């Protein structure tokens, strides 16, 4: 286990988990992409901040995906092909994270969030969606792109949603609700090998993980239901602005040495 200095009291971690749980159900993200900078702000160092949200991700994603499955907006077949490419790449990325180090990964999280968020906000035309549908039916392309996402997910100890959702939106022609539901299916499985690898490397503070899960799981179930009531276009724009805002805020936080 890595050494831990000062950290916020446990109710703060429960509250942080509750906030992340809302994002899981609404946007189909695993939550770690936002949870990592949030935990860093709360005093969790380096790789512990990167990996400690993972134990909450699996039950949160499973709870949130149920209404997506009931409404047939999740795409299990696309999720299956995504997993073929992403699982082995995610395991490799998890072990590479120890070589790269936590500080670099924290900066990378913020930069990638910003870039992806800005692109997601921009309109997605019908021509782009049709082209994406054709690409999605090319299983080799789907597996290859998923492998790239899996590698980065393993590096950042992330279930992959903050890249999976844009991947489905921008490359493979799904709308926001379909992308979110399919992403949750992938996250529930993809997080398992990532969690196992980081646990073996001692990157998880289990007390923080438990407190975080206590807040995240119930709110993810609630927000999964709420997401079915919003418009797909509206959810996509909120998702993009949220990612970009969090990315900019976190990069500035790190650059200013806070």
Secondary structure, 3 states (H helix, E strand, C coil): CCCCCCCCCHHHHHHHHHHHHHHHHHHCCCCHHHHHHHHHHCCCCHHHHHHCCHHHHHHHHHHHHHHHHHCCCCCHHHHHHHHHHHHHHHHHHHHHHHHHCHHHHHHHHHHHHHHHHHHHHCCCCHHHHHHHHHHHHCHHHHHHHHHHHHHHHHHCCCCCHHHHHHHHHHHCCCCHHHHHHHHHHHHHHHHHHHHHHHHHCCCCCHHHHHHHHHHHHHHHHHHHHHHHHCCHHHHHHHHHHHHHHHHHHHHHHHHCCC
